[in-house]
């Protein structure tokens, strides 16, 4: 939590675009993670067994995609050093996901 607060606080210093860039990077990573989970269930042929779970994951993924798109609409790509900032934030998110998967 404090890491995320520091991340958002740091990007807030870059203005609205920096905060939006952070949002887009986080949401992009989460959307990718949810899509990977959906793909894994489908590839295992367990759609029927996990039908309710798939519906929940798809709903969450779609909500995160809306947040991503809102960030783009509000100037995320105009943030200073957008590509670098995005890569750093995505790496942090991917690391957090990997740690959470092991817990």
Phi, psi and omega in degrees: 000313180293329177295319179291319178299318179295321180296311180293321178298319178294319180287332177298331177295340177272005178090186181303318181297322178295317178295320179292323177298320178296314179302312182299316181295316180296310183295322178299317180294318180292318178300316178299317180298313179298318179298319177298320179296317178299313180300317180300316180295316180294315181296332177277357180069030185250027181301318183290318180297324183247030184305311181295317178298318178300319179298318180294313180299316180297319179297313179298316180301315181296323177295317179295324178296323176298317178298317178303309183296324177297318178299317178297315180299333182260023168092020181307317185287354177269356181296145176303133179055043185308310185297316179294313179302315180298316180298317181295315181294317179298319178299317177298318179294316180298321178296316179298320179297314181298318178296315180297326179293335182271345183278000000 
